[in-house]
Amino acid sequence: MTLPAEFVRQDGVVPGQLFEIERLDAGQYRIARKEPPADFDLVEWLLSCPVKDYFQSIPSESTDDL
C-alpha cells in the first residue's frame, strides 16, 4: 500500500512503520498507525550491530548457587 507523500510528511510516517487496516465496508477501510512494542528501540539497536556475533554471552553464576 502506498500513502500519498503529503500524508507521509504531515503525519511523520517513516519507512518500516506498521499500520492496522480494518475493513469497514466494501471498498472502505480504516488505517491506523500501530504503536511499536516497548522493546522496539532495543531490538532495532541490536539489529544494527556492526558484525555478526558482536555481542557475546557473559558467564554468570546461577542464583541456585547462592
C-alpha positions in Angstrom: 0.0 0.0 0.0 1.3 3.4 -0.9 0.4 6.5 1.1 0.4 9.9 -0.6 3.6 11.9 0.0 1.6 14.7 1.6 0.2 12.3 4.3 3.7 10.9 4.9 5.0 14.4 5.5 2.1 15.6 7.6 1.9 12.6 9.8 5.7 11.8 10.1 5.4 8.3 8.7 8.8 6.6 8.5 9.8 3.5 6.4 9.0 0.2 8.1 6.3 1.7 10.3 3.4 -0.7 10.9 -0.3 0.0 10.4 -3.5 -1.8 11.2 -6.2 -2.0 8.5 -9.8 -2.5 9.3 -12.4 -3.3 6.7 -15.4 -1.1 7.3 -17.5 -2.0 4.2 -16.9 -3.0 0.6 -14.2 -0.7 -0.7 -14.0 1.3 2.6 -11.1 0.8 5.1 -9.7 2.4 8.2 -5.9 2.6 8.6 -4.3 3.3 12.0 -0.7 3.5 13.0 0.3 0.7 15.3 2.3 1.5 18.4 5.7 -0.1 18.4 6.3 -2.7 21.1 8.0 -1.4 24.3 11.3 -3.0 23.4 11.3 -1.8 19.8 14.2 0.6 20.2 16.3 -2.1 21.8 15.6 -4.6 19.0 16.4 -2.0 16.4 19.7 -1.2 18.2 20.6 -4.9 18.4 19.8 -5.5 14.8 22.1 -2.6 13.8 25.2 -4.3 15.3 28.3 -3.9 13.0 29.1 -7.6 12.7 27.5 -11.0 13.4 28.3 -12.2 17.0 29.2 -8.7 18.1 27.6 -9.4 21.4 28.9 -12.3 23.4 27.4 -14.1 26.4 28.9 -13.3 29.7 29.4 -16.3 32.0 27.5 -15.9 35.2 26.7 -17.9 38.3 23.3 -19.3 38.9 21.2 -17.9 41.8 20.8 -21.5 42.8 24.4 -21.5 44.0 23.9 -18.6 46.4 
